[in-house]
Amino acid sequence: MNGLSAYGPWAVITGASSGIGRAFAERCAADGLNVVLAARSTDRLQELGRELANAHRIEHRVFAVDLSHEDGATNLVAACEDLNVGLLISNAGNGRPGQYLDQDVPDLHRRLTLNTTTHLELAHAFGHRLVRRGHGAIVLVSALGAIHGLPNMAHESAAKAYVLNLGEALHHELRPAGVHVTVMLPGNVDTPIIDKFGVDRATLPIRPITAPTAVRQTIRALRSGRATVVPDRRLRALTRLTPRRISIRMNSRMLAKAAANLAARTATPEQA
Ligand SMILES: NC(=O)c1ccc[n+]([C@@H]2O[C@H](COP(=O)([O-])OP(=O)(O)OC[C@H]3O[C@@H](n4cnc5c(N)ncnc54)[C@H](OP(=O)(O)O)[C@@H]3O)[C@@H](O)[C@H]2O)c1
């Protein structure tokens, strides 16, 4: 069995309103899983839920939640208490390019909750449930930027490193209990985050891949028992061949430009 059907009957997907999370939700539904769709944008989640239910005759539940709030993940777990969940896709994340010292500390804390504590809590709560049922899977979405410090995105590269190491360790801890864990390390997936970050697509070293392609490659990695996956063969090769200090310099330059683009956008909001 190659798809996700072995992990039913319910999947929980965070960040399902857009990009990679939405593509995971579509794929889960296409494989016959019922879906819990979580993010802040209620309208988009409801519309997606209706579409998936009509197209694939599955059940869905929308849970509108801000996962940067301390009780967000706990509330999501409670909202799934009555469901037989076999798959967790812990994907929601956000960030902001720019110098660390220029960023607002309360905002850094909110992003830390979203990008680390939420994964911690969801992996812990659903990890227990999956181990009890003796079967299931967890996908944690980190970032390629987790493999080294990223100037102009210091906070997110540090937070995503937590997710990478947590998931890689859980891959080994939970496997004997029948729970499969894979960490996805996206680096150039074509989602709204690219524009939200102010990244100029012309500065990307390679053309981004689509979210469904990235999801397909991640599911293949999960099904073949791999702890981590960088979707996109070209990006894997580039990462292998580029010395660490050059990679840091290249990414730092690209993110400095992104931060400048964001600042210009804020200065002229009518053009945003
Ligand atoms: N695309 C890439 O190349 C790339 C690279 C590195 C890492 N990533 C990681 O991949 C994951 C998915 O990102 P994406 O590329 O698919 O970007 P995206 O299209 O912007 O999706 C981000 C998702 O996270 C949700 N989200 C953001 N803040 C949230 C909050 N406070 N509470 C609840 N949900 C929240 C958003 O929904 P709402 O706005 O509706 O809440 C949205 O569904 C993120 O963890 C991101 O860091 C992506």
PDBQT file of the ligand as one rigid body, heavy atoms in Angstrom, charges set to zero:
ROOT
HETATM    1  N1  LIG A 301       7.079  26.721   1.124  1.00  0.00    +0.000 N 
HETATM    2  C1  LIG A 301       8.328  26.480   1.452  1.00  0.00    +0.000 C 
HETATM    3  O1  LIG A 301       9.226  26.405   0.603  1.00  0.00    +0.000 OA
HETATM    4  C2  LIG A 301       8.715  26.301   2.895  1.00  0.00    +0.000 A 
HETATM    5  C3  LIG A 301      10.052  26.418   3.243  1.00  0.00    +0.000 A 
HETATM    6  C4  LIG A 301      10.419  26.228   4.557  1.00  0.00    +0.000 A 
HETATM    7  C5  LIG A 301       9.481  25.869   5.507  1.00  0.00    +0.000 A 
HETATM    8  N2  LIG A 301       8.177  25.760   5.149  1.00  0.00    +0.000 N 
HETATM    9  C6  LIG A 301       7.219  25.364   6.206  1.00  0.00    +0.000 C 
HETATM   10  O2  LIG A 301       6.138  24.660   5.653  1.00  0.00    +0.000 OA
HETATM   11  C7  LIG A 301       4.981  24.855   6.463  1.00  0.00    +0.000 C 
HETATM   12  C8  LIG A 301       3.800  25.217   5.569  1.00  0.00    +0.000 C 
HETATM   13  O3  LIG A 301       4.078  26.454   4.934  1.00  0.00    +0.000 OA
HETATM   14  P1  LIG A 301       3.570  26.805   3.467  1.00  0.00    +0.000 P 
HETATM   15  O4  LIG A 301       4.761  26.953   2.625  1.00  0.00    +0.000 OA
HETATM   16  O5  LIG A 301       2.506  25.873   3.065  1.00  0.00    +0.000 OA
HETATM   17  O6  LIG A 301       3.026  28.290   3.734  1.00  0.00    +0.000 OA
HETATM   18  P2  LIG A 301       1.545  28.895   3.734  1.00  0.00    +0.000 P 
HETATM   19  O7  LIG A 301       0.883  28.619   2.439  1.00  0.00    +0.000 OA
HETATM   20  O8  LIG A 301       1.709  30.293   4.196  1.00  0.00    +0.000 OA
HETATM   21  O9  LIG A 301       0.804  28.037   4.864  1.00  0.00    +0.000 OA
HETATM   22  C9  LIG A 301       1.020  28.241   6.229  1.00  0.00    +0.000 C 
HETATM   23  C10 LIG A 301      -0.130  27.592   6.972  1.00  0.00    +0.000 C 
HETATM   24  O10 LIG A 301       0.092  27.745   8.374  1.00  0.00    +0.000 OA
HETATM   25  C11 LIG A 301      -1.077  28.312   8.958  1.00  0.00    +0.000 C 
HETATM   26  N3  LIG A 301      -0.718  29.175  10.079  1.00  0.00    +0.000 N 
HETATM   27  C12 LIG A 301       0.155  30.217  10.087  1.00  0.00    +0.000 A 
HETATM   28  N4  LIG A 301       0.158  30.811  11.295  1.00  0.00    +0.000 NA
HETATM   29  C13 LIG A 301      -0.746  30.131  12.060  1.00  0.00    +0.000 A 
HETATM   30  C14 LIG A 301      -1.221  30.287  13.378  1.00  0.00    +0.000 A 
HETATM   31  N5  LIG A 301      -0.756  31.249  14.178  1.00  0.00    +0.000 N 
HETATM   32  N6  LIG A 301      -2.139  29.408  13.843  1.00  0.00    +0.000 NA
HETATM   33  C15 LIG A 301      -2.621  28.436  13.045  1.00  0.00    +0.000 A 
HETATM   34  N7  LIG A 301      -2.221  28.244  11.780  1.00  0.00    +0.000 NA
HETATM   35  C16 LIG A 301      -1.305  29.087  11.287  1.00  0.00    +0.000 A 
HETATM   36  C17 LIG A 301      -1.706  29.152   7.838  1.00  0.00    +0.000 C 
HETATM   37  O11 LIG A 301      -3.108  29.284   8.035  1.00  0.00    +0.000 OA
HETATM   38  P3  LIG A 301      -3.862  30.591   8.558  1.00  0.00    +0.000 P 
HETATM   39  O12 LIG A 301      -3.147  31.781   8.022  1.00  0.00    +0.000 OA
HETATM   40  O13 LIG A 301      -5.241  30.388   8.038  1.00  0.00    +0.000 OA
HETATM   41  O14 LIG A 301      -3.802  30.486  10.049  1.00  0.00    +0.000 OA
HETATM   42  C18 LIG A 301      -1.458  28.252   6.639  1.00  0.00    +0.000 C 
HETATM   43  O15 LIG A 301      -2.457  27.281   6.548  1.00  0.00    +0.000 OA
HETATM   44  C19 LIG A 301       5.330  25.955   7.480  1.00  0.00    +0.000 C 
HETATM   45  O16 LIG A 301       5.641  25.349   8.726  1.00  0.00    +0.000 OA
HETATM   46  C20 LIG A 301       6.576  26.585   6.877  1.00  0.00    +0.000 C 
HETATM   47  O17 LIG A 301       7.438  27.131   7.865  1.00  0.00    +0.000 OA
HETATM   48  C21 LIG A 301       7.762  25.973   3.874  1.00  0.00    +0.000 A 
ENDROOT
TORSDOF 0
